[in-house]
Amino acid sequence: MKIKILLLTLLLLIPYATNAQTESSSVHDELFKAEIIEIIEENDNSVEANTESFQQKLKLIGLDEKWKGKEIISDNMDLQVVSNPRYEVGDKVLVSYFQDINSNNVYYVTGPVRQGSLYWLALIFALVVIAIGRWKGLRSLAVLLLTFLIILKFIVPKILTGNDPLFITIIGSLIILTLAIYITEGLKRNSTIAIFSVLISLIITGFISIWFTGLAKLTGFASEEAIYLTGLAGSGIDIKGLLLAGIIIGALGVLDDVVIAQVVLVKELKISSPEFSKKQIYAKAMRVGVSHLSSMINTLFLAYAGAALPLLILFSVKQPPFLNFNNVINNEIIATEIVRSLAGSIGIVLAVPISTLMAVWFGESKKIIKTKN
Protein backbone atom coordinates (compact mmCIF):
# COMPACT_ATOMS: atom_id res chain seq x y z
CA MET A 1 0.00 0.00 0.00
CA LYS A 2 2.86 2.36 0.86
CA ILE A 3 4.44 1.72 -2.52
CA LYS A 4 1.16 2.57 -4.26
CA ILE A 5 0.85 5.84 -2.31
CA LEU A 6 4.46 6.78 -3.09
CA LEU A 7 3.99 5.89 -6.75
CA LEU A 8 0.86 8.04 -6.98
CA THR A 9 2.61 10.96 -5.24
CA LEU A 10 5.58 10.84 -7.59
CA LEU A 11 3.41 10.60 -10.68
CA LEU A 12 1.52 13.70 -9.53
CA LEU A 13 4.83 15.56 -9.64
CA ILE A 14 4.93 15.07 -13.40
CA PRO A 15 3.26 18.10 -15.01
CA TYR A 16 0.73 17.58 -17.70
CA ALA A 17 2.92 18.54 -20.61
CA THR A 18 1.55 16.51 -23.46
CA ASN A 19 0.53 19.61 -25.38
CA ALA A 20 3.96 21.26 -25.26
CA GLN A 21 4.57 20.78 -28.92
CA THR A 22 2.89 23.50 -30.91
CA GLU A 23 1.26 22.78 -34.19
CA SER A 24 3.29 23.84 -37.16
CA SER A 25 1.60 25.91 -39.80
CA SER A 26 4.30 25.14 -42.35
CA VAL A 27 3.65 21.41 -42.76
CA HIS A 28 2.62 20.70 -46.33
CA ASP A 29 2.98 16.93 -46.60
CA GLU A 30 1.31 13.82 -45.24
CA LEU A 31 2.67 10.41 -44.31
CA PHE A 32 0.61 7.26 -44.72
CA LYS A 33 0.97 3.49 -45.06
CA ALA A 34 0.59 1.71 -48.38
CA GLU A 35 1.14 -1.75 -49.87
CA ILE A 36 3.12 -2.39 -53.05
CA ILE A 37 0.96 -4.11 -55.67
CA GLU A 38 3.23 -3.77 -58.73
CA ILE A 39 6.85 -2.94 -59.57
CA ILE A 40 6.62 -0.93 -62.78
CA GLU A 41 10.31 -0.18 -63.31
CA GLU A 42 13.57 -0.89 -61.49
CA ASN A 43 17.22 0.14 -61.65
CA ASP A 44 20.01 -1.42 -59.55
CA ASN A 45 22.69 1.05 -58.42
CA SER A 46 24.17 -1.18 -55.72
CA VAL A 47 27.55 -1.66 -57.43
CA GLU A 48 28.09 2.06 -58.02
CA ALA A 49 26.93 3.04 -54.54
CA ASN A 50 28.87 0.22 -52.83
CA THR A 51 25.72 -0.57 -50.84
CA GLU A 52 22.16 -1.76 -51.44
CA SER A 53 20.61 0.98 -53.56
CA PHE A 54 17.65 0.56 -55.91
CA GLN A 55 15.62 3.06 -57.91
CA GLN A 56 12.05 1.84 -58.39
CA LYS A 57 8.80 3.02 -59.86
CA LEU A 58 6.06 1.46 -57.76
CA LYS A 59 2.31 1.07 -57.88
CA LEU A 60 0.79 1.12 -54.41
CA ILE A 61 -2.57 0.95 -52.68
CA GLY A 62 -3.23 3.10 -49.62
CA LEU A 63 -3.97 1.49 -46.25
CA ASP A 64 -4.65 4.46 -43.95
CA GLU A 65 -7.79 6.55 -43.49
CA LYS A 66 -8.58 8.67 -46.56
CA TRP A 67 -5.92 6.86 -48.61
CA LYS A 68 -7.42 3.41 -48.01
CA GLY A 69 -8.07 1.59 -51.29
CA LYS A 70 -6.63 4.42 -53.40
CA GLU A 71 -4.07 3.37 -56.03
CA ILE A 72 -1.07 5.66 -56.49
CA ILE A 73 2.26 5.72 -58.34
CA SER A 74 5.55 6.45 -56.58
CA ASP A 75 8.31 7.27 -59.07
CA ASN A 76 11.71 7.15 -57.39
CA MET A 77 13.68 6.56 -60.60
CA ASP A 78 15.23 10.04 -60.64
CA LEU A 79 16.25 10.09 -56.99
CA GLN A 80 19.97 9.71 -56.24
CA VAL A 81 20.30 8.13 -52.79
CA VAL A 82 23.22 6.52 -51.00
CA SER A 83 21.18 3.55 -49.82
CA ASN A 84 17.70 2.38 -50.67
CA PRO A 85 16.30 -1.14 -50.15
CA ARG A 86 14.75 -3.26 -52.87
CA TYR A 87 11.01 -3.52 -52.38
CA GLU A 88 8.90 -6.51 -53.39
CA VAL A 89 5.21 -6.87 -54.20
CA GLY A 90 3.31 -7.19 -50.92
CA ASP A 91 5.73 -5.06 -48.90
CA LYS A 92 4.15 -2.40 -46.69
CA VAL A 93 5.82 0.99 -46.89
CA LEU A 94 5.49 4.57 -45.65
CA VAL A 95 4.61 7.08 -48.34
CA SER A 96 5.11 10.84 -48.16
CA TYR A 97 2.60 12.93 -50.11
CA PHE A 98 3.05 16.58 -51.06
CA GLN A 99 2.37 18.99 -53.91
CA ASP A 100 5.17 20.49 -55.97
CA ILE A 101 5.38 24.12 -57.09
CA ASN A 102 3.07 23.31 -60.01
CA SER A 103 0.46 21.80 -57.64
CA ASN A 104 1.14 18.29 -58.96
CA ASN A 105 0.67 15.43 -56.50
CA VAL A 106 3.96 13.75 -55.60
CA TYR A 107 4.25 10.42 -53.76
CA TYR A 108 7.59 9.31 -52.36
CA VAL A 109 8.33 6.04 -50.53
CA THR A 110 10.29 7.02 -47.41
CA GLY A 111 10.94 3.50 -46.11
CA PRO A 112 9.43 0.18 -45.06
CA VAL A 113 6.88 -0.20 -42.26
CA ARG A 114 9.00 -1.62 -39.43
CA GLN A 115 6.63 -1.53 -36.48
CA GLY A 116 5.54 -5.16 -36.85
CA SER A 117 9.04 -6.58 -36.39
CA LEU A 118 9.74 -4.12 -33.57
CA TYR A 119 6.56 -5.19 -31.74
CA TRP A 120 7.61 -8.84 -32.01
CA LEU A 121 11.07 -8.03 -30.66
CA ALA A 122 9.52 -6.10 -27.75
CA LEU A 123 7.22 -9.05 -26.99
CA ILE A 124 10.13 -11.52 -26.99
CA PHE A 125 12.08 -9.18 -24.71
CA ALA A 126 9.15 -8.94 -22.27
CA LEU A 127 8.64 -12.72 -22.22
CA VAL A 128 12.34 -13.38 -21.57
CA VAL A 129 12.43 -10.82 -18.73
CA ILE A 130 9.31 -12.29 -17.09
CA ALA A 131 10.48 -15.90 -17.59
CA ILE A 132 13.83 -15.22 -15.92
CA GLY A 133 12.89 -12.51 -13.42
CA ARG A 134 9.31 -13.62 -12.62
CA TRP A 135 7.63 -11.06 -10.34
CA LYS A 136 10.70 -8.84 -10.17
CA GLY A 137 11.02 -9.02 -13.95
CA LEU A 138 7.42 -7.87 -14.30
CA ARG A 139 8.10 -4.95 -11.98
CA SER A 140 11.19 -4.09 -14.02
CA LEU A 141 9.06 -3.91 -17.16
CA ALA A 142 6.63 -1.60 -15.35
CA VAL A 143 9.55 0.63 -14.38
CA LEU A 144 10.79 0.62 -17.99
CA LEU A 145 7.36 1.76 -19.18
CA LEU A 146 7.22 4.50 -16.55
CA THR A 147 10.73 5.64 -17.51
CA PHE A 148 9.66 5.91 -21.15
CA LEU A 149 6.55 7.89 -20.20
CA ILE A 150 8.49 10.29 -17.96
CA ILE A 151 11.01 10.98 -20.71
CA LEU A 152 8.31 11.35 -23.38
CA LYS A 153 5.68 13.24 -21.38
CA PHE A 154 7.80 15.30 -19.00
CA ILE A 155 11.46 15.72 -20.00
CA VAL A 156 11.01 16.14 -23.76
CA PRO A 157 8.01 18.56 -23.66
CA LYS A 158 9.66 20.69 -20.97
CA ILE A 159 12.85 20.98 -23.04
CA LEU A 160 10.80 21.88 -26.13
CA THR A 161 9.16 24.76 -24.26
CA GLY A 162 12.56 26.31 -23.52
CA ASN A 163 13.29 25.03 -20.00
CA ASP A 164 16.87 24.28 -18.97
CA PRO A 165 17.53 20.73 -20.28
CA LEU A 166 20.03 19.89 -17.52
CA PHE A 167 17.73 20.95 -14.67
CA ILE A 168 14.70 19.23 -16.18
CA THR A 169 16.70 16.05 -16.81
CA ILE A 170 17.96 15.94 -13.21
CA ILE A 171 14.38 16.33 -11.92
CA GLY A 172 13.15 13.67 -14.35
CA SER A 173 16.05 11.38 -13.44
CA LEU A 174 15.22 11.73 -9.74
CA ILE A 175 11.61 10.70 -10.42
CA ILE A 176 12.75 7.78 -12.60
CA LEU A 177 15.33 6.73 -10.03
CA THR A 178 12.91 6.84 -7.09
CA LEU A 179 10.23 4.88 -8.93
CA ALA A 180 12.70 2.32 -10.30
CA ILE A 181 14.40 1.51 -7.01
CA TYR A 182 11.33 1.54 -4.75
CA ILE A 183 9.25 -0.54 -7.16
CA THR A 184 11.94 -3.15 -7.87
CA GLU A 185 13.65 -3.24 -4.45
CA GLY A 186 10.79 -2.26 -2.13
CA LEU A 187 10.35 0.49 0.47
CA LYS A 188 13.45 -0.26 2.52
CA ARG A 189 16.19 1.76 4.13
CA ASN A 190 18.70 0.29 1.69
CA SER A 191 16.54 1.46 -1.23
CA THR A 192 16.63 5.02 0.11
CA ILE A 193 20.41 4.77 0.53
CA ALA A 194 20.71 3.60 -3.08
CA ILE A 195 18.63 6.56 -4.28
CA PHE A 196 20.77 9.10 -2.43
CA SER A 197 23.96 7.39 -3.61
CA VAL A 198 22.90 7.59 -7.26
CA LEU A 199 21.71 11.18 -6.80
CA ILE A 200 25.08 12.26 -5.33
CA SER A 201 26.91 10.49 -8.17
CA LEU A 202 24.63 12.13 -10.76
CA ILE A 203 25.27 15.59 -9.31
CA ILE A 204 29.03 14.98 -9.42
CA THR A 205 28.71 13.75 -13.02
CA GLY A 206 26.72 16.88 -13.87
CA PHE A 207 29.33 19.24 -12.38
CA ILE A 208 32.18 17.44 -14.18
CA SER A 209 30.23 17.57 -17.45
CA ILE A 210 29.55 21.30 -17.08
CA TRP A 211 33.17 22.01 -16.18
CA PHE A 212 34.81 20.10 -19.01
CA THR A 213 32.18 21.07 -21.58
CA GLY A 214 33.20 24.65 -20.81
CA LEU A 215 36.94 23.93 -20.81
CA ALA A 216 36.71 22.10 -24.14
CA LYS A 217 34.41 24.85 -25.49
CA LEU A 218 31.85 22.32 -26.72
CA THR A 219 28.80 23.91 -28.32
CA GLY A 220 26.53 20.87 -28.53
CA PHE A 221 26.34 21.16 -32.33
CA ALA A 222 28.48 18.08 -32.99
CA SER A 223 25.53 16.11 -34.38
CA GLU A 224 23.21 16.69 -37.32
CA GLU A 225 20.25 16.21 -34.97
CA ALA A 226 21.26 19.25 -32.92
CA ILE A 227 21.50 21.42 -36.04
CA TYR A 228 18.13 20.12 -37.23
CA LEU A 229 16.54 20.89 -33.85
CA THR A 230 17.79 24.46 -34.04
CA GLY A 231 16.21 24.93 -37.43
CA LEU A 232 13.00 23.21 -36.33
CA ALA A 233 12.46 24.94 -33.01
CA GLY A 234 14.39 28.18 -33.43
CA SER A 235 16.41 29.33 -30.44
CA GLY A 236 14.02 27.88 -27.85
CA ILE A 237 16.17 24.82 -27.12
CA ASP A 238 19.45 25.09 -25.23
CA ILE A 239 21.60 22.77 -27.37
CA LYS A 240 24.56 22.81 -24.99
CA GLY A 241 22.23 21.99 -22.12
CA LEU A 242 20.81 19.17 -24.22
CA LEU A 243 24.30 17.69 -24.51
CA LEU A 244 24.70 17.79 -20.71
CA ALA A 245 21.26 16.25 -20.24
CA GLY A 246 22.23 13.39 -22.55
CA ILE A 247 25.30 12.67 -20.42
CA ILE A 248 23.14 12.48 -17.28
CA ILE A 249 20.59 10.10 -18.83
CA GLY A 250 23.34 7.95 -20.31
CA ALA A 251 25.02 7.52 -16.92
CA LEU A 252 21.80 6.99 -14.93
CA GLY A 253 21.15 3.37 -15.89
CA VAL A 254 24.71 2.19 -15.22
CA LEU A 255 24.86 4.11 -11.92
CA ASP A 256 21.65 2.41 -10.82
CA ASP A 257 23.18 -1.01 -11.49
CA VAL A 258 26.46 -0.30 -9.69
CA VAL A 259 24.84 1.26 -6.63
CA ILE A 260 22.19 -1.44 -6.13
CA ALA A 261 24.87 -4.13 -6.41
CA GLN A 262 27.03 -2.46 -3.74
CA VAL A 263 24.17 -1.83 -1.32
CA VAL A 264 22.93 -5.43 -1.60
CA LEU A 265 26.49 -6.72 -1.22
CA VAL A 266 27.01 -4.80 2.02
CA LYS A 267 23.74 -6.18 3.38
CA GLU A 268 24.76 -9.75 2.52
CA LEU A 269 28.15 -9.27 4.17
CA LYS A 270 26.43 -8.08 7.35
CA ILE A 271 24.27 -11.22 7.30
CA SER A 272 27.00 -13.74 6.48
CA SER A 273 29.76 -12.19 8.59
CA PRO A 274 28.23 -10.47 11.63
CA GLU A 275 31.60 -10.50 13.37
CA PHE A 276 33.10 -8.09 10.79
CA SER A 277 33.60 -4.47 11.74
CA LYS A 278 32.33 -1.66 9.51
CA LYS A 279 35.86 -1.12 8.25
CA GLN A 280 36.21 -4.79 7.28
CA ILE A 281 32.83 -4.84 5.53
CA TYR A 282 33.73 -1.68 3.60
CA ALA A 283 37.08 -3.16 2.51
CA LYS A 284 35.54 -6.45 1.32
CA ALA A 285 32.65 -4.72 -0.46
CA MET A 286 35.05 -2.35 -2.20
CA ARG A 287 37.15 -5.29 -3.40
CA VAL A 288 34.10 -6.77 -5.14
CA GLY A 289 32.95 -3.34 -6.32
CA VAL A 290 36.25 -2.58 -8.03
CA SER A 291 36.00 -5.88 -9.93
CA HIS A 292 32.47 -4.97 -11.01
CA LEU A 293 33.63 -1.48 -11.90
CA SER A 294 35.90 -2.41 -14.79
CA SER A 295 33.08 -4.18 -16.63
CA MET A 296 30.66 -1.30 -16.00
CA ILE A 297 33.07 1.31 -17.38
CA ASN A 298 33.69 -0.90 -20.38
CA THR A 299 29.94 -1.28 -20.86
CA LEU A 300 29.45 2.48 -20.97
CA PHE A 301 32.37 2.98 -23.35
CA LEU A 302 31.20 0.19 -25.67
CA ALA A 303 27.69 1.65 -25.73
CA TYR A 304 29.05 4.99 -26.96
CA ALA A 305 31.57 3.32 -29.31
CA GLY A 306 28.88 1.12 -30.82
CA ALA A 307 26.66 4.12 -31.53
CA ALA A 308 29.60 6.00 -33.07
CA LEU A 309 31.16 3.07 -34.98
CA PRO A 310 30.70 4.59 -38.48
CA LEU A 311 32.31 7.77 -37.13
CA LEU A 312 35.28 5.83 -35.75
CA ILE A 313 35.77 4.12 -39.11
CA LEU A 314 35.66 7.51 -40.83
CA PHE A 315 38.47 8.76 -38.58
CA SER A 316 40.59 5.66 -39.22
CA VAL A 317 40.76 6.18 -43.01
CA LYS A 318 42.82 9.37 -42.47
CA GLN A 319 41.09 11.60 -44.96
CA PRO A 320 40.77 15.38 -44.56
CA PRO A 321 40.01 16.84 -42.07
CA PHE A 322 41.12 13.81 -39.98
CA LEU A 323 44.71 13.34 -41.18
CA ASN A 324 46.39 12.89 -37.78
CA PHE A 325 45.72 12.47 -34.07
CA ASN A 326 45.60 16.22 -33.40
CA ASN A 327 42.97 16.69 -36.10
CA VAL A 328 40.86 13.92 -34.60
CA ILE A 329 41.17 14.83 -30.92
CA ASN A 330 40.35 18.50 -31.56
CA ASN A 331 37.30 17.77 -33.67
CA GLU A 332 34.15 18.68 -31.73
CA ILE A 333 32.38 15.44 -32.65
CA ILE A 334 35.06 13.23 -31.12
CA ALA A 335 35.72 15.65 -28.23
CA THR A 336 32.02 15.50 -27.35
CA GLU A 337 32.08 11.70 -27.22
CA ILE A 338 35.22 11.75 -25.05
CA VAL A 339 33.67 14.17 -22.55
CA ARG A 340 30.42 12.19 -22.59
CA SER A 341 32.06 8.82 -21.89
CA LEU A 342 34.70 10.02 -19.40
CA ALA A 343 32.34 12.22 -17.37
CA GLY A 344 29.90 9.33 -17.08
CA SER A 345 32.70 6.94 -16.18
CA ILE A 346 33.97 9.23 -13.40
CA GLY A 347 30.47 9.27 -11.92
CA ILE A 348 30.34 5.47 -12.06
CA VAL A 349 33.76 5.09 -10.41
CA LEU A 350 32.82 7.45 -7.57
CA ALA A 351 29.46 5.72 -7.11
CA VAL A 352 31.20 2.59 -5.78
CA PRO A 353 32.85 4.14 -2.67
CA ILE A 354 29.91 6.51 -2.13
CA SER A 355 27.27 3.77 -2.12
CA THR A 356 29.46 1.34 -0.16
CA LEU A 357 30.22 3.91 2.53
CA MET A 358 26.58 4.95 2.86
CA ALA A 359 25.39 1.34 3.02
CA VAL A 360 27.97 0.46 5.68
CA TRP A 361 27.26 3.44 7.93
CA PHE A 362 23.58 4.19 7.28
CA GLY A 363 22.25 0.82 6.11
CA GLU A 364 20.32 -1.61 8.25
CA SER A 365 22.32 -2.66 11.29
CA LYS A 366 23.29 -6.26 11.97
CA LYS A 367 20.76 -6.39 14.81
CA ILE A 368 17.87 -5.27 12.56
CA ILE A 369 18.90 -7.66 9.78
CA LYS A 370 19.15 -10.54 12.26
CA THR A 371 15.67 -9.75 13.64
CA LYS A 372 14.15 -9.71 10.14
CA ASN A 373 15.76 -13.01 9.23
N, C-alpha and C positions, 0 to 999 in steps of 0.2 A: 504493500500500500504506500509506504514511504517513497519507494522508487517511482510509483505512478505520480504522486504529488510533485516530486522533484522534476520529473519529466515534463509535467504540465506547466510548472513554473518557468522552466527554462525555455520551453517552446513559446510561452507568452512574451518572452524577451525579444523574440524575433519579430521585427516590424513587418507589417503587411506592405511588402514592396513589390508586389507582382506587376504593378502598373508603372514601374519606373521607366520602362522603355517607351519613349514617345513615338507616335506613329509618324512615319516619314511621308512627306507629301511628294517626294521625288522618285517613288518607286513606280516603274513603268512596265515591269514584267511580272509574269506569273510562273509558278513552278508546279507541275503536276505529274502524276504517274501515268505511264502508258506501256503497252505491250507491243513488241515488234511482231508484225504479221507478214512482212516481206522485206527481203534485202534486194533493193533495186539495182544498186551499183556498189562496187567495192574496189579499193586500191590499197595494196600492202606497202607501207613505207618502213617496215620494221628493220630492214637491212640498213637503210640510209640513216635512220634515227638511232640505231644501235639499241633499240628497245622495242617492245610491242607497240606498234603504232599503225592504226588502220583508219582510212578515210572511207566512210560509208554513206550511201543515200538510202534512207530507211522509210518504210511505210509502217505507221503505227496506229494503234487504236487507243483512245483515251480511257482511263480507268477511274478518274476522280471527278466527282461532282458534275459541273457543267460540261466537262470534256468526255464524260462517259459515253462510249459507243461512237464517238466522233473519229473518223479516219483522217490522219494528217501525214504530211511528208516532211521529214527532217533531212536536209541536204547538207552534209558535213564534208563534201568532196573538196571544197576550196579552203578548208581550215588547215593551217599548218600547226600541228601540236607536237610536243616532245613525246608524249605517250598517250595512247588511246586504245582501249581494249577492243577486241573483235567481238561484235555482238552477233547472236544467233536468233533465228526465228523462235519466238516464245519467251525470250528474255524480257524482263520487266525493267524499265529504265525511268529516269527522271528527265523531264523535258522542260526547257525554259522557253516561254513564249513572250515575244515582244513585237512591236511594230517599228520598222525602220523609218528613215526620214521621209520616205515616199508613202508612208502609211501601209506598207505591205506587211502581211503577217509572216513572222519568221519563227521557226521552231528549231531548237537546238538541243540535242541530247547531251546533258551535262554529266551523266554517269549512271551506273547500274543502281537498282534498288537493293540496298545491302541490309535493310533492317531485319529481314527474315533470318539470315545467318547469324546476325548479332544477337537476336532474341534466343536462338538455339544455344549459342555459346553462353549467354547469361543464365539460361536454365540449367545447363550442365554444371556451370560454376556453382549455382545455388545448391543443386543436388549433392555435389561433392562436399561442399562445406557442411551441409546438414548431416550427410552420412558419416563424416569423420568427427565433426564437432558436436553432433546431436543438439541438445538444448542450447548450449553455449554457441554453437555454430549458427543457430537460428537467431539468437540475440545479436550476433555479429553482423548478420545480414540486415537486421533491423537498424543497427547503428550505421551501416553503410548507406542505407536508404536515407536516413536522417541527415547524414553528412552531405549527401548529394543535394537534398532539398535545401539545407542551410546555405550551401555554396550558391545554388541556383536562385533561391528566393530571397536571400539576404545579402550575401557578400557581393554578388555580381550586380544586382540592381542598385545597391548603395554606391558602388564604384561608378556606375554609369551616370548617376545623378551628381557626380562631382565631389563626393566625400573622399577623404584621405584613404587610399587603398591599404596602407600599412595599418592604420588604426582600425579600420573596419575588419581587416583580415585577422588581427589579433583578437578582437571581440568575437568574431565568428569562430576562430580556432578554440577559444576558451569554451564556447558553447558546445562545439563538437567534442572537445576533449572531455568535458564534464559528462555529457551524455554517454560517450563511448565507454569511459572507464566505469561509471556507476552502473550502467546497464549490463556490461559484460562481467564486471568483477563484484558488483553488489555494493550496497551502502556500508562500507567498512572504513575503519580508520586508515588502513593501508591504501585504500582507493583514494582517499583525500590526500594522503602523502604523495601518491603517484601524480595526482593532478597538479599539486603545487610544484613538484619536481619538474614536470614537463613545462609548466608555466615559466618557472625561473630560467630554464634552459632556452625556451623560446625568446624570452626577453633579451637574454645574452646574445642569442643568434641575431635578433633584430638590431641590437646596438652595433655588433660587429659588421653586419651587412650595411648599415647606414654609414659607418665610419669608412669602410674600404670602398664602398660605392663612390663616396665623395673623394677619397684619395686617388682612386683610379679614374675619376672624372667620367663615370659611366652615365650615359644619358637615358638608357632604357630603350633606345631605338635600334638595338642590335638585330631585331627580328622584323620580318616583313609584316607580321601581325600587328606589331606596335605602330608601324607607319600607317597601316590600313585603319587601325582604330582612330588615329588622329584625324585622318581624312573623313572617317565616318561620323565621329562624334565631336569634331571640332576640338577646342582646347579644354573641354570639360573633364577629361580624364588625365590624371597625373601619371604619365607613363613611367617616370622614375619610381614613383611609389608603387606602381604595378609590378615592377621588377622586384622590389623588396618584398611585396606581398607574396609573390611566387616563391621566393626563397623560404618564407615562413611556412607556407602550405607544404612545400616539398619536404621540409625537415620534420613536420609534425608527426607524420605516420611512423617514421623510423624512431623518433624520440619516444613515442608512445610504447613501442615494442621494447626498447632498451630499458626504460624506466620500470615498466610492469615486471619485466624479467628480474631486475635487481630487487625490487620490493618483495616479490614472492620468494626469491632466493634467501633474503635476510630472514623472512618469516620461517622458512623451512629449516634454516640453520638454528634458529632459536628453539624450534621443536626438537630437532634431532640431537642438538648439542647444548643442553641447558646449562652445562658447566662452563661454557665459553663466556669470557668477558665481552663487553661491547667492542673493545679494541680488537679482540681476536675475530669476532664475527665480521667486523668491518674489513679486516685484512683478507679473510677467506672469501668474502663476497666480492671484493675488489679483484681478487685473483681470477675468479670466474668471469667477472664483468669485463676485464681487459681482454680475455680470450674471445668473448662475444663481440667486443668492440671492433676488432679487426674485420670481421665479416660484415658488420653493420655499415662501417665506413665504405667498404668495398661495394656493398649493395647500393648505397647512395651514389657513388661514383659511376658504377656500371649503369644505373638508371639514367643518369645524365649523358653518359657516353653513348648509350644505345639510342637515345633520342637524337643525338648530334652526330651519328655515325657517318652520314653522307658529308657532313661538314668536315669531319676529321679526315676523310678520304680526299676531299678537295684540298686540304692543307698539305697532305702528303705528296701530291703530284708536283709541288714546287713551281707553280705557275704564278705570274703576277696577279695580285700584289702580295703573294705569300712565298717569296723566294728564299727566305731564311728564317731562323728562329726569331730574330728581333721583329720581323714583319708579322709573324704569326702571333707572338705574345702581346704585341701592342695593338692588335686588331680588336675592336670593341666586341665583336661577336665572341671571340675566344676568351677575352678578358672577363666578359660577363659570365661565361660558363665556369671559369676558374673561381671567381668570387662566389658564385652560387653554390658550387660544390664544396669549397673550402669553408665558407661561413657555416653552412649546414653541418659539415663534419665537425667543426669546433664545438658547435652546440651539442652534438651527439657525444663527443668525447667528455665534455664537462657534465653531461647528464648522468654518467655512471657514478662519479664520486658524490655528486649532489644527491641523487636518489638513494644511494647506499647509506650515506651519512644520515639523511632524514629518516630512513626506515629503521636504522639502528637506534637512533636517539628518540624519535617520536613515534615509532611504530608500536604495535601491541607488545606489551611486556611479556616476559616468559610466564609470569603468574597467570595473566589473562588468557594466553594461548593454552596453557595447561588446563585451565578451568573449562574452556570451550571444548577441548578434546577429551 
